[in-house]
Amino acid sequence: MIIRSRPAILEDVRTLAELNRQLIQDEGHRNPMNAAQLEDRLRGWLASGEYRTILFEQENQVVAYGLFRETEAKIHLRQFFVVRHCRRQGIGPRAMEELLSNVWPSHKRLTVSVLVRNQTGIAFRRAMGFEDYTLTLDIMPGQRRLPPRA
């Protein structure tokens, strides 16, 4: 099974937005954006160069993507997604290998954020060599309560 990678272009935004929507669902993210809003956000990121996206294709069909931001010191992988019906076929590890070997410079620190309820995503990223470093905790509006008094 041959997987080809290529940088995303603006014409890929609709496909990326749909995959991003599926990613949001799969990981249980709170993001309320609809398809049009996701398209607008992705279009802005790609047009500005703020983020880069690599698409992974098999038989001219997108099977995965990675969206990341590169700074002088590090690379932050913001989104990584394998199409649902293509999972458990080795596509994720091959795509990550391509990013690690041919896209990202080896001298930069790599970071990724994963929602704690996304246990499959956490396990995959750990298997790819990422290690736990930080934990971010939230209190959402309307959920605030006073701490118990001693």
LUMROLUM-107324 format. One record per residue (C-alpha): y, z, x; residue in three letters. Coordinates in Angstrom, 2 decimals, decimal comma, always signed. Layout:
<rs>
<r <Y; Z; X>; "Ala">
...
</rs>
This chain:
<rs>
<r <+0,00; +0,00; +0,00>; "Met">
<r <+3,21; -1,20; +1,63>; "Ile">
<r <+6,41; +0,66; +0,89>; "Ile">
<r <+9,70; -0,93; +1,84>; "Arg">
<r <+12,97; +0,97; +2,19>; "Ser">
<r <+16,51; -0,27; +1,79>; "Arg">
<r <+19,98; +1,17; +1,29>; "Pro">
<r <+21,07; +1,32; -2,35>; "Ala">
<r <+23,91; -0,96; -3,43>; "Ile">
<r <+26,25; -0,67; -6,40>; "Leu">
<r <+23,96; -2,92; -8,45>; "Glu">
<r <+21,29; -0,19; -8,19>; "Asp">
<r <+23,42; +2,44; -9,94>; "Val">
<r <+21,80; +2,07; -13,38>; "Arg">
<r <+18,32; +2,49; -11,89>; "Thr">
<r <+19,46; +5,44; -9,78>; "Leu">
<r <+21,08; +7,11; -12,80>; "Ala">
<r <+17,85; +6,85; -14,78>; "Glu">
<r <+15,84; +8,28; -11,90>; "Leu">
<r <+18,43; +11,04; -11,48>; "Asn">
<r <+18,11; +11,83; -15,19>; "Arg">
<r <+14,35; +12,18; -14,77>; "Gln">
<r <+14,84; +14,37; -11,70>; "Leu">
<r <+17,18; +16,64; -13,67>; "Ile">
<r <+14,53; +16,96; -16,41>; "Gln">
<r <+11,64; +17,54; -14,01>; "Asp">
<r <+13,35; +20,26; -12,00>; "Glu">
<r <+14,83; +22,03; -15,03>; "Gly">
<r <+18,41; +21,57; -13,85>; "His">
<r <+21,30; +22,65; -16,10>; "Arg">
<r <+23,25; +19,43; -15,47>; "Asn">
<r <+24,47; +18,27; -18,92>; "Pro">
<r <+25,56; +14,76; -17,85>; "Met">
<r <+24,45; +11,80; -19,96>; "Asn">
<r <+23,32; +8,46; -18,50>; "Ala">
<r <+26,85; +6,99; -18,41>; "Ala">
<r <+28,23; +10,05; -16,64>; "Gln">
<r <+25,41; +9,99; -14,09>; "Leu">
<r <+26,12; +6,30; -13,46>; "Glu">
<r <+29,82; +6,98; -12,94>; "Asp">
<r <+29,12; +9,82; -10,52>; "Arg">
<r <+26,61; +7,79; -8,51>; "Leu">
<r <+28,90; +4,75; -8,47>; "Arg">
<r <+31,70; +6,92; -7,09>; "Gly">
<r <+29,50; +8,44; -4,41>; "Trp">
<r <+28,18; +5,07; -3,26>; "Leu">
<r <+31,56; +3,34; -3,38>; "Ala">
<r <+33,28; +6,10; -1,42>; "Ser">
<r <+30,55; +6,45; +1,17>; "Gly">
<r <+30,40; +10,20; +0,44>; "Glu">
<r <+26,65; +9,89; -0,05>; "Tyr">
<r <+24,09; +7,35; +1,08>; "Arg">
<r <+21,00; +6,47; -0,90>; "Thr">
<r <+17,79; +4,94; +0,35>; "Ile">
<r <+15,49; +3,28; -2,18>; "Leu">
<r <+11,76; +2,99; -1,59>; "Phe">
<r <+10,02; +0,04; -3,21>; "Glu">
<r <+6,46; -1,08; -3,71>; "Gln">
<r <+5,79; -4,57; -5,05>; "Glu">
<r <+9,54; -4,93; -5,79>; "Asn">
<r <+9,56; -1,80; -7,98>; "Gln">
<r <+11,52; +1,33; -7,06>; "Val">
<r <+9,03; +4,15; -6,50>; "Val">
<r <+11,31; +6,78; -4,91>; "Ala">
<r <+14,79; +7,48; -3,64>; "Tyr">
<r <+16,64; +9,89; -1,42>; "Gly">
<r <+20,36; +10,63; -1,73>; "Leu">
<r <+22,03; +12,46; +1,14>; "Phe">
<r <+25,32; +13,31; +2,79>; "Arg">
<r <+25,72; +13,13; +6,54>; "Glu">
<r <+28,33; +15,10; +8,47>; "Thr">
<r <+28,89; +15,45; +12,17>; "Glu">
<r <+26,57; +18,45; +12,35>; "Ala">
<r <+24,01; +18,01; +9,58>; "Lys">
<r <+22,37; +15,97; +6,88>; "Ile">
<r <+22,07; +17,44; +3,41>; "His">
<r <+19,40; +15,88; +1,19>; "Leu">
<r <+20,86; +16,30; -2,29>; "Arg">
<r <+18,28; +14,37; -4,29>; "Gln">
<r <+14,75; +13,22; -3,54>; "Phe">
<r <+12,60; +11,80; -6,31>; "Phe">
<r <+9,29; +10,00; -6,64>; "Val">
<r <+8,78; +8,09; -9,89>; "Val">
<r <+6,48; +10,10; -12,16>; "Arg">
<r <+3,59; +7,63; -12,41>; "His">
<r <+3,67; +7,11; -8,61>; "Cys">
<r <+3,16; +10,74; -7,64>; "Arg">
<r <+0,11; +12,01; -5,75>; "Arg">
<r <-0,28; +8,64; -4,02>; "Gln">
<r <+1,30; +9,56; -0,68>; "Gly">
<r <+4,63; +7,91; -1,48>; "Ile">
<r <+6,70; +11,09; -1,05>; "Gly">
<r <+5,40; +11,87; +2,45>; "Pro">
<r <+5,79; +8,22; +3,51>; "Arg">
<r <+9,34; +8,09; +2,19>; "Ala">
<r <+10,19; +11,35; +3,93>; "Met">
<r <+8,63; +10,05; +7,16>; "Glu">
<r <+10,85; +6,96; +6,94>; "Glu">
<r <+13,96; +9,12; +6,49>; "Leu">
<r <+12,98; +11,43; +9,35>; "Leu">
<r <+11,94; +8,67; +11,75>; "Ser">
<r <+14,26; +5,77; +11,02>; "Asn">
<r <+17,27; +6,91; +8,99>; "Val">
<r <+18,32; +10,40; +10,04>; "Trp">
<r <+19,27; +11,14; +13,67>; "Pro">
<r <+16,86; +13,66; +15,19>; "Ser">
<r <+19,63; +15,80; +16,71>; "His">
<r <+21,09; +16,87; +13,35>; "Lys">
<r <+20,15; +19,86; +11,25>; "Arg">
<r <+18,56; +18,94; +7,90>; "Leu">
<r <+19,21; +20,94; +4,74>; "Thr">
<r <+17,96; +20,62; +1,19>; "Val">
<r <+18,55; +22,69; -1,94>; "Ser">
<r <+15,75; +23,15; -4,46>; "Val">
<r <+15,91; +24,98; -7,77>; "Leu">
<r <+13,68; +28,06; -7,66>; "Val">
<r <+11,84; +27,05; -10,84>; "Arg">
<r <+10,93; +23,69; -9,26>; "Asn">
<r <+7,79; +25,02; -7,58>; "Gln">
<r <+6,35; +21,54; -6,99>; "Thr">
<r <+9,56; +20,47; -5,23>; "Gly">
<r <+9,60; +23,62; -3,13>; "Ile">
<r <+5,98; +23,13; -2,07>; "Ala">
<r <+6,60; +19,48; -1,18>; "Phe">
<r <+9,66; +20,25; +0,92>; "Arg">
<r <+7,88; +23,06; +2,73>; "Arg">
<r <+5,00; +20,68; +3,45>; "Ala">
<r <+7,55; +18,27; +4,95>; "Met">
<r <+8,70; +20,98; +7,38>; "Gly">
<r <+11,65; +22,56; +5,60>; "Phe">
<r <+11,75; +26,35; +5,85>; "Glu">
<r <+13,33; +28,95; +3,58>; "Asp">
<r <+16,79; +29,86; +4,83>; "Tyr">
<r <+19,02; +31,02; +1,98>; "Thr">
<r <+18,86; +31,93; -1,69>; "Leu">
<r <+21,80; +31,37; -4,05>; "Thr">
<r <+22,00; +33,50; -7,19>; "Leu">
<r <+24,09; +32,71; -10,29>; "Asp">
<r <+25,49; +34,51; -13,30>; "Ile">
<r <+26,32; +31,95; -15,96>; "Met">
<r <+29,27; +32,36; -18,34>; "Pro">
<r <+28,22; +34,44; -21,31>; "Gly">
<r <+25,45; +36,14; -19,33>; "Gln">
<r <+27,60; +38,67; -17,52>; "Arg">
<r <+26,81; +42,30; -18,01>; "Arg">
<r <+28,09; +45,42; -16,38>; "Leu">
<r <+25,86; +47,01; -13,76>; "Pro">
<r <+24,22; +50,29; -14,74>; "Pro">
<r <+26,19; +53,39; -13,79>; "Arg">
<r <+24,65; +55,78; -11,35>; "Ala">
</rs>
